[in-house]
Amino acid sequence: MESTGTHTAPGPGAVPAGEPDLVTVPTRQGLEAVDIIRRAACRADGVGPVLHDGSGDTLGFLVPPGTADAWDLPGSACTQTNGRGMRFGESAAPTAGGTGWLLPPEAVGPVTDPAVLRAALGEAARLIEAADNCR
């Protein structure tokens, strides 16, 4: 089966065309996923910009445009930003509802590869479940 490549992430340092999509997850799982991605020595591109909400309940990972069309990971949501007044370039500071950057765009790669994020979120969920079952 051939892949059309419509949902592939850009290479390291490449800026995706269009506005990025946003994958939101519970904070605990998101923080674990950030750590997992950053520890993976073989990943040259690593994690892209990550938002946190003002209440501290969720983290949001910027992913390439079009990711929302095929995202189906339970416990997370992926939405198209379509610009929606958010600026994601360097020194852009989101302010809606106390939202801010955990990892700002100027400190990391342009977006997180959706396949890498999916794998890290799965591993994070398993680690959290194992830790919770040890209590």
C-alpha positions in Angstrom: 0.0 0.0 0.0 1.4 3.4 -1.0 1.3 6.4 1.2 0.5 9.8 -0.3 2.5 11.6 2.3 -0.3 13.9 3.2 0.1 13.5 6.9 3.9 13.4 7.2 5.8 15.9 9.3 8.4 18.2 7.8 12.0 17.4 8.2 14.1 18.9 11.0 14.2 22.7 10.7 11.5 22.8 8.1 8.5 25.0 8.7 5.2 23.4 7.7 3.0 25.3 5.2 -0.2 26.7 6.8 -1.2 27.0 10.4 -0.3 24.1 12.7 -2.8 21.9 14.3 -3.0 21.5 18.1 -3.0 18.2 20.0 -4.2 18.7 23.6 -3.7 16.1 26.4 -3.9 16.0 30.2 -0.9 17.8 31.7 0.5 14.7 33.4 0.6 12.7 30.3 1.9 15.6 28.2 4.8 16.3 30.6 5.7 12.6 30.4 5.5 12.7 26.6 7.8 15.8 26.5 10.4 13.9 28.6 10.1 10.8 26.5 10.6 12.7 23.2 13.5 14.7 24.6 15.3 11.6 26.0 15.1 9.8 22.7 18.7 10.4 21.5 17.9 9.2 18.0 15.4 12.0 17.4 17.1 14.9 15.8 13.9 17.0 15.5 12.5 16.3 19.0 9.6 18.1 20.4 8.2 21.3 18.9 6.4 24.2 20.8 4.2 23.2 23.7 1.4 25.3 25.2 0.0 25.0 28.7 -3.4 26.3 29.7 -4.0 28.8 32.5 -5.7 26.2 34.7 -2.8 23.7 34.4 -5.1 21.0 33.2 -3.8 20.5 29.6 -0.8 20.8 27.4 -1.0 21.5 23.7 1.5 20.2 21.1 1.8 22.0 17.8 1.8 19.5 15.0 1.8 19.8 11.2 -1.4 21.1 9.4 -3.7 18.2 8.4 -2.9 16.1 11.5 -6.4 16.7 12.9 -7.9 15.0 9.9 -6.6 11.6 11.0 -5.9 12.0 14.7 -7.8 9.4 16.8 -5.8 8.8 20.0 -8.1 8.3 23.0 -7.6 10.7 25.8 -6.4 13.5 23.5 -7.9 15.9 21.0 -6.5 17.4 17.8 -8.0 20.5 16.4 -7.2 22.7 13.4 -6.1 26.2 14.6 -6.9 27.9 11.2 -5.1 30.9 12.6 -7.8 31.7 15.1 -5.9 34.8 16.1 -3.0 32.8 17.5 0.5 33.6 16.3 3.1 30.8 16.6 6.2 32.5 15.3 9.2 33.6 17.3 8.4 35.6 20.5 4.6 35.1 20.0 3.0 35.1 23.4 -0.4 33.4 23.6 -2.6 35.1 26.2 -6.0 33.6 25.9 -7.2 32.5 29.3 -3.7 32.6 30.8 -2.3 30.2 28.2 1.5 30.3 27.8 4.4 28.5 26.4 5.9 25.5 28.2 8.4 25.2 25.3 8.3 28.4 23.2 8.8 28.3 19.4 12.1 30.0 19.5 13.6 27.4 21.8 12.5 24.2 19.9 11.8 22.9 16.5 8.8 24.1 14.4 6.3 21.3 15.2 6.2 17.9 16.8 6.1 14.9 14.4 2.6 13.3 15.0 3.9 9.8 14.8 6.6 10.6 17.4 4.0 12.3 19.6 1.5 9.4 19.3 4.2 6.9 20.4 5.3 9.1 23.3 1.8 9.7 24.5 1.2 5.9 24.4 4.3 5.2 26.4 3.4 8.0 28.8 0.0 6.5 29.4 1.5 3.1 30.2 4.1 4.7 32.6 1.4 6.6 34.4 -0.9 3.5 34.7 2.0 1.4 36.0 2.9 4.1 38.6 -0.7 4.5 39.7 -1.0 0.7 40.1 2.0 0.6 42.4 0.3 2.8 45.0 
